[in-house]
Amino acid sequence: MKKQTGWILLGLFCLLSVSTVNTQPAPQAEGVVRATSETIGSDLKPILSELLAGDLAPALAAAVIREGRIVALGATGVRKWGDETPVTKEDRFHLGSCTKAMTATLTALSIQSGKLNWETTLAEVFPEWKETMRPEYRAVTVEHLLAHRAGLPGPEGSWPRGKTFNDMWNLPGSPRDQRLACVELFLKQKPISAPGAKYQYSNVGYLFLGAILERVENTEWETLIHRRLFEPLEMTSAGIGPPGRPETVDEPWAHSFKNGRLVPVPPTPRSDNPDTIAPGGKVHCSLRDWARFISLQMAGARGEKNLLEPNVWRRLLTPPFEGHYAGGWLWTRRDWAKGPVMHHAGTNTKNYAVAWLAPDQDFAVLVATNFGGQTAEKLCDRTATRLITLYPPAEK
């Protein structure tokens, strides 16, 4: 019998973010009809085409996971608006803030190896700044950062005060150097609240986690995520930044809206988040490879040993401070799951992705599209609801 997630603290929650996480309410699968992949089919393209029809949207992709296996997968639409090149079910989509669960898992791996612990403070990791950082930050812990409880600014303050998006791209040195420079600047800003006192969703907190990992592991975050997650999980399509090349249409292009029109955005470095906040929102991969990571998370939530020991998973995925966010996931409940649900979404404003996980049922739905904004949120939310209805969790 699979272990249950009774140790997870649960509750309803509305996650607010300007640029990297969904604000839509959790899908409610009304009137669930019991069906199997055999009666509906494993190719989601017809269903996705129906959902995409009528929307000013380039492409839509989705996957349904049951018991660690993809039972339905598909994609529809075009890689680039105005171009006839179709998307495929193996195309790579930008995950935005769904990257945070990956950085959280990397952090737990460093804790498991003894390089860090949950109570490691910023003063301990960055002793050279102990006297120059705001005193409130000295006691901020790794756990505070993982749970968005460090007093750092929300998405509207993802750059140090007085700095801009372009300033982040113009920082000297490697991505590791740039993240360290940002950490130093943020540590001199007044926190928005005392550590642990208030939840504030923050890209900056995961920038800090990336810089902490780089300090204790002496390895760039981009290398760590490849070595410790992508390679062990055989996520061969996974990478950092916009997928594809600007001179061709070999992957889904991002899209923005301008004057009510979809405008394709060439996959150049500056069409994505700067490297400073890459640990909070810059991974891309295929839905098939994303499913590998999602299955790992659900197994960990059930207390199964894989890359992490059960006790490490438990600490990582249990929301601290009487909150509802832990390890890159919002925890809530939904009737269709008959228990706890893990949820997150992400966008760099030009792409959108969302994941709904029911770990006790070993069931998940993943949806992604290559444009952003409220229309993208609503399309993905509607798609997730439809797929939960058509492919409900198996009876346990």
C-alpha positions as CSV (number, residue, x, y, z in Angstrom):
1,M,0.0,0.0,0.0
2,K,1.3,3.4,-0.9
3,K,2.1,5.8,1.9
4,Q,-0.3,8.7,2.3
5,T,0.4,12.4,2.7
6,G,-1.4,12.9,5.9
7,W,1.6,14.7,7.3
8,I,1.1,17.5,4.8
9,L,-0.4,20.7,6.2
10,L,-3.2,21.7,3.9
11,G,-5.5,24.7,3.3
12,L,-7.1,27.0,0.7
13,F,-4.9,29.6,-0.7
14,C,-4.7,32.3,-3.4
15,L,-1.3,32.8,-4.9
16,L,-0.6,36.3,-6.2
17,S,2.1,37.1,-8.7
18,V,2.5,39.5,-11.5
19,S,4.9,37.6,-13.7
20,T,5.5,34.0,-12.7
21,V,2.6,32.1,-11.2
22,N,-1.1,31.5,-11.8
23,T,-3.8,33.5,-10.1
24,Q,-6.7,31.3,-11.4
25,P,-8.7,29.2,-8.9
26,A,-8.1,25.5,-8.8
27,P,-10.0,23.5,-11.4
28,Q,-13.1,21.8,-10.1
29,A,-14.0,18.8,-12.2
30,E,-17.8,18.8,-12.0
31,G,-19.7,15.7,-13.0
32,V,-16.6,13.5,-13.3
33,V,-17.3,10.7,-15.8
34,R,-15.2,7.6,-15.1
35,A,-13.3,6.7,-18.3
36,T,-10.1,5.0,-19.3
37,S,-7.4,5.9,-21.8
38,E,-8.7,3.0,-23.9
39,T,-12.2,4.5,-24.2
40,I,-11.0,8.1,-24.8
41,G,-7.6,7.5,-26.4
42,S,-4.1,8.4,-25.4
43,D,-3.7,11.1,-28.1
44,L,-4.9,14.4,-26.7
45,K,-4.7,16.4,-29.9
46,P,-8.4,16.2,-30.8
47,I,-9.4,17.4,-27.3
48,L,-6.8,20.1,-27.3
49,S,-7.8,21.3,-30.8
50,E,-11.4,21.6,-29.6
51,L,-10.2,23.6,-26.5
52,L,-8.0,25.8,-28.6
53,A,-10.6,26.6,-31.2
54,G,-12.0,30.1,-31.0
55,D,-9.1,31.5,-28.9
56,L,-6.5,33.8,-30.3
57,A,-3.7,31.4,-29.3
58,P,-0.9,29.7,-31.1
59,A,-0.5,26.3,-29.4
60,L,-1.6,24.1,-26.6
61,A,0.1,20.9,-25.1
62,A,-0.9,18.7,-22.2
63,A,-0.1,15.4,-20.5
64,V,-2.0,13.1,-18.1
65,I,0.0,11.0,-15.6
66,R,-1.3,8.0,-13.8
67,E,0.8,5.7,-11.5
68,G,4.1,7.1,-12.8
69,R,3.2,6.7,-16.5
70,I,1.9,9.1,-19.1
71,V,-1.5,7.8,-20.2
72,A,-2.4,10.6,-22.5
73,L,-0.2,13.2,-24.3
74,G,-0.8,15.6,-27.1
75,A,-0.2,19.0,-28.7
76,T,-2.1,21.2,-31.2
77,G,-1.6,24.5,-33.0
78,V,1.5,26.2,-34.4
79,R,4.9,26.9,-33.1
80,K,4.8,30.5,-34.4
81,W,1.7,32.6,-35.2
82,G,1.5,33.3,-38.9
83,D,3.7,30.3,-39.7
84,E,2.2,26.9,-40.6
85,T,4.8,24.8,-38.7
86,P,2.7,22.6,-36.3
87,V,3.7,21.9,-32.8
88,T,4.4,18.3,-31.8
89,K,3.9,16.4,-28.6
90,E,7.7,16.3,-28.2
91,D,8.2,20.1,-28.5
92,R,9.8,22.0,-25.6
93,F,7.7,24.5,-23.6
94,H,8.8,27.2,-21.2
95,L,7.8,26.4,-17.6
96,G,8.3,29.7,-15.9
97,S,7.9,29.5,-12.1
98,C,7.4,25.7,-12.3
99,T,11.2,25.9,-12.2
100,K,10.9,26.7,-8.5
101,A,10.1,23.1,-7.5
102,M,13.3,22.0,-9.3
103,T,15.5,24.5,-7.4
104,A,13.8,23.5,-4.2
105,T,14.7,19.8,-4.9
106,L,18.3,20.8,-5.6
107,T,18.3,22.6,-2.3
108,A,17.1,19.5,-0.5
109,L,19.8,17.4,-2.2
110,S,22.4,19.7,-0.8
111,I,20.8,19.4,2.6
112,Q,20.8,15.6,2.3
113,S,24.5,15.6,1.5
114,G,25.3,17.8,4.5
115,K,26.3,20.9,2.6
116,L,23.3,22.8,4.0
117,N,20.6,22.4,6.6
118,W,17.1,23.8,6.8
119,E,18.2,26.3,9.5
120,T,21.4,27.6,7.7
121,T,21.2,31.4,7.7
122,L,22.3,34.0,5.3
123,A,24.9,35.3,7.7
124,E,26.4,31.8,7.7
125,V,26.4,31.4,4.0
126,F,27.7,34.9,3.3
127,P,29.8,35.8,6.3
128,E,31.6,38.5,4.3
129,W,28.4,40.5,4.3
130,K,27.3,39.9,7.9
131,E,28.1,43.4,9.0
132,T,26.9,45.2,5.9
133,M,23.6,43.4,5.3
134,R,20.4,44.6,7.0
135,P,20.4,43.0,10.4
136,E,16.9,41.5,9.8
137,Y,18.4,39.3,7.1
138,R,21.1,37.7,9.2
139,A,18.7,35.2,10.7
140,V,16.9,34.4,7.4
141,T,17.1,30.6,6.9
142,V,17.0,28.3,3.9
143,E,13.5,27.2,5.1
144,H,12.3,30.8,5.0
145,L,13.5,31.2,1.4
146,L,11.9,27.9,0.3
147,A,8.5,29.0,1.8
148,H,8.6,32.6,0.6
149,R,8.9,33.8,4.2
150,A,12.2,35.7,4.0
151,G,10.8,39.3,3.9
152,L,12.0,39.7,0.3
153,P,9.9,41.6,-2.3
154,G,7.3,40.2,-4.5
155,P,7.4,39.8,-8.3
156,E,7.1,43.5,-8.8
157,G,10.4,43.9,-7.0
158,S,12.4,41.1,-8.8
159,W,15.3,43.6,-9.5
160,P,17.2,45.5,-6.7
161,R,15.7,48.9,-6.0
162,G,16.6,51.4,-8.7
163,K,17.6,48.7,-11.2
164,T,15.7,47.6,-14.3
165,F,15.3,44.5,-16.5
166,N,18.0,45.8,-18.8
167,D,20.3,46.5,-15.9
168,M,20.1,42.8,-15.0
169,W,21.2,41.7,-18.4
170,N,24.1,44.2,-18.3
171,L,25.6,43.0,-15.1
172,P,29.2,41.9,-15.6
173,G,30.4,38.3,-15.3
174,S,28.8,34.9,-15.4
175,P,25.3,34.1,-14.3
176,R,26.7,33.1,-11.0
177,D,28.5,36.4,-10.6
178,Q,25.3,38.3,-11.5
179,R,23.2,36.4,-8.9
180,L,25.8,37.1,-6.2
181,A,25.9,40.8,-7.1
182,C,22.1,40.9,-6.9
183,V,22.1,39.2,-3.5
184,E,24.5,41.8,-2.1
185,L,22.2,44.6,-3.3
186,F,19.0,43.0,-1.9
187,L,20.6,42.5,1.4
188,K,21.0,46.2,1.8
189,Q,17.3,46.9,1.1
190,K,14.8,47.1,3.9
191,P,12.8,43.8,4.2
192,I,9.0,44.0,3.7
193,S,8.4,42.0,6.9
194,A,10.3,40.1,9.6
195,P,11.6,36.6,8.6
196,G,8.8,34.1,9.0
197,A,6.1,36.6,9.8
198,K,4.5,37.0,6.4
199,Y,4.1,35.0,3.2
200,Q,5.2,36.9,0.1
201,Y,5.6,35.0,-3.1
202,S,9.1,36.1,-4.3
203,N,11.3,35.4,-7.3
204,V,14.1,36.9,-5.3
205,G,13.9,34.2,-2.6
206,Y,14.7,31.6,-5.3
207,L,17.5,33.8,-6.7
208,F,18.9,33.6,-3.1
209,L,18.6,29.8,-3.1
210,G,20.4,29.6,-6.4
211,A,23.3,31.8,-5.0
212,I,23.4,29.7,-1.8
213,L,23.7,26.5,-3.8
214,E,26.4,28.0,-5.9
215,R,28.3,29.0,-2.7
216,V,28.1,25.7,-0.9
217,E,28.5,23.5,-4.0
218,N,31.0,25.8,-5.7
219,T,29.1,25.0,-9.0
220,E,26.9,27.2,-11.1
221,W,23.2,26.6,-10.7
222,E,22.8,25.8,-14.4
223,T,25.3,23.0,-14.1
224,L,23.8,21.7,-10.9
225,I,20.3,21.3,-12.3
226,H,21.6,19.4,-15.3
227,R,23.8,17.1,-13.3
228,R,21.5,16.4,-10.4
229,L,18.0,16.5,-12.0
230,F,18.0,16.5,-15.7
231,E,20.6,13.7,-16.2
232,P,19.4,11.3,-13.4
233,L,15.8,11.7,-14.6
234,E,16.8,11.4,-18.3
235,M,15.2,14.8,-19.1
236,T,17.1,15.0,-22.3
237,S,15.0,17.9,-23.7
238,A,15.4,20.1,-20.6
239,G,17.4,23.4,-20.8
240,I,17.5,27.0,-19.6
241,G,16.0,29.9,-21.4
242,P,13.8,30.2,-24.5
243,P,13.7,26.9,-26.5
244,G,14.7,26.9,-30.2
245,R,16.7,29.2,-32.4
246,P,15.7,32.6,-33.9
247,E,16.8,31.7,-37.4
248,T,14.3,28.8,-37.7
249,V,11.0,27.6,-36.2
250,D,12.3,24.4,-34.6
251,E,10.5,24.9,-31.3
252,P,7.5,26.8,-30.1
253,W,8.2,30.6,-30.1
254,A,6.9,32.7,-27.3
255,H,4.2,35.3,-28.0
256,S,3.1,38.6,-26.6
257,F,0.0,40.7,-27.3
258,K,0.3,44.1,-29.0
259,N,-2.8,46.1,-30.0
260,G,-5.0,43.0,-29.7
261,R,-2.7,40.9,-31.9
262,L,-0.4,38.0,-31.2
263,V,3.2,38.9,-31.9
264,P,5.8,36.1,-32.2
265,V,8.9,36.7,-30.0
266,P,12.2,35.3,-31.5
267,P,13.9,33.0,-29.0
268,T,16.8,35.3,-28.1
269,P,18.3,35.5,-24.6
270,R,16.5,38.8,-23.8
271,S,13.1,37.4,-24.7
272,D,13.2,35.6,-21.4
273,N,13.9,36.2,-17.7
274,P,17.4,37.4,-16.9
275,D,19.8,34.9,-15.5
276,T,19.6,36.5,-12.1
277,I,16.2,34.9,-11.4
278,A,16.8,31.7,-13.5
279,P,16.5,29.5,-10.4
280,G,12.9,30.8,-10.0
281,G,11.7,30.6,-13.6
282,K,13.8,29.7,-16.6
283,V,13.6,26.0,-17.4
284,H,12.1,24.6,-20.6
285,C,11.4,21.0,-21.6
286,S,9.0,18.7,-23.3
287,L,5.8,17.6,-21.5
288,R,7.2,14.1,-21.5
289,D,10.3,15.1,-19.6
290,W,8.3,17.4,-17.3
291,A,6.2,14.4,-16.4
292,R,9.4,12.6,-15.3
293,F,10.1,15.3,-12.7
294,I,6.4,15.5,-11.7
295,S,6.3,11.7,-11.0
296,L,9.4,12.1,-8.8
297,Q,7.7,14.8,-6.8
298,M,4.5,12.8,-6.3
299,A,6.5,9.7,-5.2
300,G,8.4,11.9,-2.7
301,A,5.1,13.4,-1.4
302,R,4.0,9.8,-0.7
303,G,7.2,9.2,1.3
304,E,8.9,7.0,-1.3
305,K,12.7,7.0,-1.5
306,N,14.2,8.2,-4.8
307,L,16.7,11.0,-5.2
308,L,15.8,12.1,-1.7
309,E,15.3,10.1,1.5
310,P,11.7,10.0,2.8
311,N,12.5,12.2,5.8
312,V,14.0,14.9,3.5
313,W,11.0,14.8,1.2
314,R,8.7,15.2,4.3
315,R,10.5,18.3,5.5
316,L,10.7,19.8,2.0
317,L,7.1,19.3,1.1
318,T,5.5,20.1,4.5
319,P,4.4,23.8,4.6
320,P,6.1,25.5,7.5
321,F,5.0,28.6,9.5
322,E,1.4,27.3,9.4
323,G,1.3,28.2,5.7
324,H,0.4,26.4,2.5
325,Y,3.5,26.7,0.3
326,A,6.4,24.3,0.5
327,G,9.3,23.2,-1.8
328,G,8.0,25.0,-4.9
329,W,4.3,23.9,-4.4
330,L,1.1,25.3,-3.2
331,W,-0.9,22.7,-1.2
332,T,-4.7,22.6,-1.2
333,R,-7.6,20.1,-1.5
334,R,-9.9,19.2,-4.3
335,D,-12.8,16.8,-4.4
336,W,-11.6,15.0,-7.5
337,A,-8.4,14.1,-5.8
338,K,-10.1,12.9,-2.6
339,G,-7.3,14.5,-0.7
340,P,-4.3,16.8,-1.0
341,V,-3.3,18.5,-4.2
342,M,-0.1,20.1,-5.2
343,H,-0.3,23.0,-7.7
344,H,1.9,25.6,-9.4
345,A,1.9,27.7,-12.5
346,G,4.5,29.8,-14.3
347,T,4.9,32.4,-16.9
348,N,7.6,34.8,-18.2
349,T,4.6,36.8,-19.6
350,K,5.1,35.3,-23.0
351,N,4.5,31.6,-22.2
352,Y,2.4,29.8,-19.6
353,A,2.4,26.4,-17.9
354,V,0.5,24.8,-15.1
355,A,0.6,21.6,-13.1
356,W,-2.0,19.9,-10.9
357,L,-0.8,16.9,-8.8
358,A,-2.8,14.4,-6.6
359,P,0.1,12.5,-5.1
360,D,-2.0,10.0,-3.1
361,Q,-3.8,9.1,-6.3
362,D,-0.5,9.1,-8.3
363,F,-2.2,11.4,-10.8
364,A,-1.3,14.6,-12.5
365,V,-2.3,16.9,-15.3
366,L,0.2,19.2,-17.0
367,V,-0.7,22.0,-19.5
368,A,1.5,24.4,-21.4
369,T,1.1,27.1,-24.1
370,N,3.4,29.5,-25.9
371,F,1.8,32.8,-25.0
372,G,1.0,34.6,-21.8
373,G,-1.5,36.8,-20.1
374,Q,-5.0,36.2,-18.8
375,T,-6.2,34.5,-21.9
376,A,-3.4,31.9,-21.6
377,E,-4.2,31.4,-17.9
378,K,-7.9,30.8,-18.7
379,L,-7.1,28.5,-21.6
380,C,-4.8,26.3,-19.5
381,D,-7.1,26.3,-16.5
382,R,-10.0,25.3,-18.8
383,T,-7.9,22.5,-20.3
384,A,-6.8,21.2,-16.9
385,T,-10.4,21.0,-15.8
386,R,-11.5,19.2,-19.0
387,L,-8.7,16.6,-18.7
388,I,-9.4,16.0,-15.0
389,T,-13.0,15.3,-16.0
390,L,-12.1,13.0,-18.9
391,Y,-9.1,11.2,-17.3
392,P,-10.0,11.2,-13.6
393,P,-7.7,9.5,-11.1
394,A,-8.0,5.8,-11.0
395,E,-10.1,4.3,-8.2
396,K,-8.0,3.3,-5.2
